[in-house]
Amino acid sequence: MAASSGQENAVMEFAVNMTCEGCVKSVKNSLQGVEGVKSVHVDLNKDQVVVESSLTSSQVQSLIEKTGKSAVLQGYGGFNETPLESGVVQLNAGDSNIQGVIRLVQSNPSKCIIDGTIDGLPEGKHKLFIHELGDISQGCDSCGDILGRLSPQTEKPLGELGEVEVSTNGRADFRLTNERLKVWEMIGRSIVVHRGSPNIQQK
């Protein structure tokens, strides 16, 4: 199940093996008219598909692959001329059955897009948090506390990214936005998945 918060668009670039104009038409038709897709540019010579959308990258990839063509995400960023920062988080510490990728994009000076897919989680609601430390030598136990949890200035921790819902197949496909954190503030820290409500310390 996909989770989405906000309508901020991002630009995604996919490598798609196309051999003819028929392939181009098929890819365009798979995306055009879909709610959340603003624009589609297909370059046959470069095997390149560029999509501006508020959907998750996984959702866009799935739409393209329904044409029978494999799609590989090669780039993800903002659509305006504002200098942007971006980063990628590989989830591979702690439970070895849980794997995922989270992309962070500063789409404008006041908004960060968090786009990701995580597999292997128990079904239900989970929350994503930035933790103070990037030390994953002991899994979640060495990541420190939730960023800003003890700050009296905020009603919720600065490091709270949002809630995602895991479907029956163990996958969470999500798109969140955050107006308090900047991508560069996350450098040297870690992202931890907490099961259940923020008051439950399972992670």
Buried (B, 14 or more C-beta within 10 A) or exposed (E): EBBBBBEBBBBBBBBBEBEEEEBBEBBBEBBEEBEBBEEBEBEBEEBBBBBBBBBBBBBBBBBBBEBEBEBEBEEBBBBEEEEBBBBEBEBEBBBEEBBBBBBBBBBBEEBBBBBBBBBBBEBEBBBBBBBBEBBBEEEBEBBBEBBBBEEEEEEEBBBBBBBBBBEEEBBBBBBBBBEBBBBEBBEEBBBBBBBBEBEEEEB
